[in-house]
Amino acid sequence: KKVQSIINCIWDTSGSMNGMHERVLSYIYRNDIAINLIQCDAGVQRVDMVKSIRDFNAIRLKGMGGTMLQPAIDLVSEKFDKFNTVILSDGATDTLSFENIRGKVLIISCGKNCPVSKDNGKLKQILVEQNG
């Protein structure tokens, strides 16, 4: 099986995501995309490379604390900045700065938009219904 592209995914694993974790993950998984999956609550909890459905199904949730996604954004800028990034959250986050991110960023949130202090000019946010 050939991987067509790689994306970064910052997965909000904080307690406020209560019950939405698997649902938001389903928005990004496809067989032809490899994912640098970064689990983050009050800090980065775990980083996994997901290349197959087996990898995807083996992921174990780490976190359930507060929400500070900026450490994960900083990790992307240091180690994975050549790939585009998607953030999966409920929007109850710290204020985010994307000034050091070169790639495109898509935030998919259930609840409300994430607060942003600095946009890199390549940022989009999508708000999805919680009961949709």
C-alpha positions as CSV (number, residue, x, y, z in Angstrom):
1,K,0.0,0.0,0.0
2,K,1.4,3.4,-1.0
3,V,1.1,6.5,1.2
4,Q,0.2,9.5,-0.9
5,S,0.9,12.2,1.6
6,I,1.6,13.0,5.2
7,I,-0.2,15.4,7.5
8,N,0.2,16.5,11.1
9,C,-2.8,16.1,13.4
10,I,-2.9,17.8,16.8
11,W,-5.6,15.9,18.7
12,D,-7.1,17.7,21.7
13,T,-7.3,15.0,24.4
14,S,-8.4,17.2,27.2
15,G,-11.2,16.4,29.6
16,S,-13.5,19.0,27.9
17,M,-13.6,16.8,24.8
18,N,-15.7,14.3,26.9
19,G,-16.9,11.7,24.5
20,M,-15.9,13.4,21.2
21,H,-12.5,11.9,20.8
22,E,-13.2,9.1,18.4
23,R,-15.7,11.2,16.5
24,V,-13.2,14.0,15.7
25,L,-10.6,11.5,14.7
26,S,-12.9,10.0,12.1
27,Y,-12.7,13.3,10.2
28,I,-9.1,12.8,9.2
29,Y,-8.4,9.1,8.8
30,R,-8.0,7.8,5.2
31,N,-5.9,4.8,4.0
32,D,-3.7,6.8,1.7
33,I,-2.6,9.5,4.2
34,A,0.1,9.0,6.9
35,I,-0.5,11.0,10.0
36,N,1.9,12.4,12.6
37,L,-0.7,12.1,15.4
38,I,0.1,14.4,18.4
39,Q,-2.0,13.9,21.4
40,C,-2.1,17.0,23.6
41,D,-4.1,18.2,26.7
42,A,-2.2,20.5,29.0
43,G,1.0,19.5,27.1
44,V,2.1,17.0,24.5
45,Q,1.3,13.5,25.7
46,R,2.2,11.3,22.8
47,V,3.3,11.4,19.2
48,D,2.5,8.4,16.9
49,M,3.0,7.9,13.1
50,V,-0.3,6.4,11.8
51,K,0.1,4.7,8.4
52,S,-2.6,2.0,8.4
53,I,-6.0,1.2,9.9
54,R,-4.2,-1.2,12.3
55,D,-2.0,1.7,13.6
56,F,-5.2,3.9,13.8
57,N,-7.1,1.2,15.8
58,A,-4.1,0.7,18.2
59,I,-4.0,4.3,19.3
60,R,-4.7,4.7,23.0
61,L,-6.0,8.0,24.4
62,K,-3.5,9.9,26.6
63,G,-4.5,13.0,28.4
64,M,-7.8,14.1,29.9
65,G,-6.3,17.1,31.7
66,G,-6.6,20.8,30.9
67,T,-6.1,22.3,27.5
68,M,-3.0,24.0,26.2
69,L,-2.5,23.2,22.5
70,Q,0.4,25.7,21.9
71,P,3.1,23.1,23.0
72,A,1.8,20.8,20.2
73,I,1.9,23.7,17.7
74,D,5.5,24.5,18.8
75,L,6.4,20.8,18.3
76,V,5.0,20.9,14.8
77,S,7.1,24.1,14.0
78,E,10.2,22.4,15.3
79,K,9.9,18.8,13.9
80,F,7.1,18.5,11.3
81,D,6.8,21.9,9.7
82,K,7.2,20.6,6.1
83,F,3.7,19.0,6.4
84,N,0.3,20.7,6.6
85,T,-1.5,20.5,10.0
86,V,-5.1,19.7,11.1
87,I,-6.2,20.4,14.7
88,L,-9.1,18.5,16.2
89,S,-10.6,20.3,19.2
90,D,-13.7,21.5,21.0
91,G,-12.4,25.0,20.8
92,A,-11.9,25.3,24.6
93,T,-8.2,26.0,24.2
94,D,-5.5,28.4,25.1
95,T,-4.9,31.3,22.7
96,L,-3.0,29.9,19.7
97,S,-0.1,31.4,17.7
98,F,0.8,30.1,14.3
99,E,3.5,32.7,13.5
100,N,6.2,30.0,13.2
101,I,4.1,27.5,11.1
102,R,5.0,27.5,7.4
103,G,2.3,25.1,6.2
104,K,-1.4,25.3,5.9
105,V,-3.5,24.8,9.1
106,L,-7.1,23.6,9.4
107,I,-8.8,23.7,12.7
108,I,-11.9,21.5,13.0
109,S,-13.7,22.2,16.3
110,C,-16.9,20.9,17.9
111,G,-18.3,23.7,20.1
112,K,-16.6,27.0,19.3
113,N,-13.7,28.4,17.3
114,C,-10.3,28.2,18.9
115,P,-8.9,31.6,19.9
116,V,-6.0,32.7,17.7
117,S,-3.5,35.5,18.5
118,K,-1.3,35.2,15.4
119,D,-2.4,33.8,12.1
120,N,0.2,32.6,9.5
121,G,-2.1,33.6,6.7
122,K,-2.8,30.0,5.9
123,L,-5.3,29.2,8.7
124,K,-8.9,28.0,8.3
125,Q,-11.3,27.1,11.0
126,I,-14.4,24.8,10.6
127,L,-17.0,24.6,13.3
128,V,-19.0,21.3,13.2
129,E,-22.2,20.6,15.0
130,Q,-21.8,18.5,18.2
131,N,-25.0,16.5,17.5
132,G,-24.5,16.4,13.7
